[in-house]
């Protein structure tokens, strides 16, 4: 069968399954999630064997060690997959939630009902745990899903898919509600993102290059996460002790995450007091510092390298930080809106009016006062789990959980009303 | 200046203005709306003169009478434009609304703030009143907008733009917050829908062909309205007197609107009683009827023509109706989900469980019980005004008002919290 025909069949089956999944009741969906978790636990040896095949091939082909690391499953990551599915079962079912009912002057009663999006396509790299996670989130939110993981994880993903299908069948749900593509042909991705008749939204999870390419070629809406170039701004009126703790945490808690602070902005009035203290912490932790002229003059050009224009735009995802002294709140906001990626930005201040202006005027998916940018994720926000973090403004912004995989339709309850 | 360069300049100016408009306060935005309305009233003679130029040319070029009709302004339509802007001023300002604040276990206080989308591009046909309406809605929702109206309305739109700009200036807001393209070059549309760096969303208002073309070529999210193939289903347990009134209204109140019923589905158990009555009403009003074999057998093949497969898919937007007898609720839901356009569909029934199933299982932007499909619009839903009706599931579904032109960002209020 040629790849276009294969994808047409997958799409049709997903559309068909989406109608059954949309009306599945909560108990049925939770039973499927529990059964998937049990199957994964029971089959852990099988999963490890399939994963070994993938890992051996990846090593032989010279895949980068960091990628091999993410590809590799062990007893603990398999237990986490099962645990993740059970946690999704405990989350409230968003489907069918009704809100905002009110009577209109015509006598109709108007409200909204939360409904699944339909068919969700997820494209991700060689991380087998995403297969279970994404399958669980889409099922609970009432969507059918088509999963396309990195080809390096092919055998691992097929083994996980078998457990997922067993769980669906055990709960009386169609196995086509979760389809893991049985091909590594790249043309399958091209087909998946250009079938608006079968796919309602695409969620790409992976590097910026992958996401940019998918966004450019998709004929289906994309919930995308580009970069996380996050800022902390230490205002003139900051409590410097708090600022020190928060700016330490925002940069050094974890270097590789998208909500890690990449640029520190400091008001000129407190720079001479604050910068030497925070830079001593960074230096002690081995963080490379790149600053503007004012920062280097205060901290020392031997300790802080020169930041280029490019640095202000950069998400390092590494133990590197850019530091700039700014004139005032306006300069800080202008810097963030210009160089930032509209992900997560924080102000450190005790000044009410400045905090209020920062929250309103910084155009980012999360804006914070006196808190570490590291809080911007689905777990900390209480979403239970996240399918990704959106840097878009349309549909969903910031961490996307079950609600982001749904939409709302209007409900009108009448008693024979007609329009006059 | 070449058209690409011109559009780059327009885009840059819009992005710049969007930041000012986003933080404009409610009073300022309302003052601008009032000043626009006053300018339109004061300049009504100028507007009529500009419009006469467009209309004369359109007539000379043989534009269809219905389109000339929509293009033509008169004293009353000009008064409506001004009145529409004043009504938008009375609507609550959605920007900055804060919701859902709660404390998380970490101690941060988490909530959401409603924010503008940024820059909205609107592409529409030769209806000058849309220029004022769209400008007003985008301004109130804190967005900058780029308007591209049909070339036949060029002079009318420029005259309205002058009033809009005067209103913005009077309130101290940048005139570039509303830009009406000063070109009729079609390449401008191609540029507008492929500038994601300057345009956040495109709202096309017009025929299905225009919208399909824009959706296919856009590199920017599109809030689109395709067809309105709406259904009423008269269930076995319907109150037939109510059903008669509602099905009459849904079809005959207005023929050309997108929320008009196009196909009537009737449960077999009540078909013999209900169909002759409703068909007598349609016949008396000159509605052409096309039915399946069962309908024709009941009502008479002389009164009801034969419906083809194509009829079930068709939005007539005319005094024509398709009629089908169905076996049961399941058949009705299956018909609607298969042939419909996911716009607005109603069930007529007194049966609780059937109403509940219809609401849940029909996948449309508005689902109704015992009410006319004609209620599906922004005014009847209390949105005050609508920028369009979305048949998409992503971002906004059904009538789109001020809220649909906004998004929500996350707000975190802390007191020095760090992530552990």
Interface residues (C-beta under 8 A of the other chain):
Chain A: X19 X22 X23 X96 X102 X104 X106 X108 X110 X113 X115 X117 X118 X200 X201 X216 X219 X221 X239 X241 X242 X245 X246 X248 X249 X250 X253 X337 X346 X359 X360 X361 X363 X364 X365 X366 X367 X368 X369 X370 X371 X372 X374 X375 X376 X380 X381 X382 X392 X393 X394 X395 X397 X398 X399 X407 X408 X409 X410 X411 X412 X413 X414 X415 X416 X417 X418 X419
Chain B: X19 X22 X23 X96 X102 X104 X106 X108 X110 X113 X115 X117 X118 X200 X201 X216 X219 X221 X239 X241 X242 X245 X246 X248 X249 X250 X253 X337 X346 X359 X360 X361 X363 X364 X365 X366 X367 X368 X369 X370 X371 X372 X374 X375 X376 X380 X381 X382 X392 X393 X394 X395 X397 X398 X399 X407 X408 X409 X410 X411 X412 X413 X414 X415 X416 X417 X418 X419
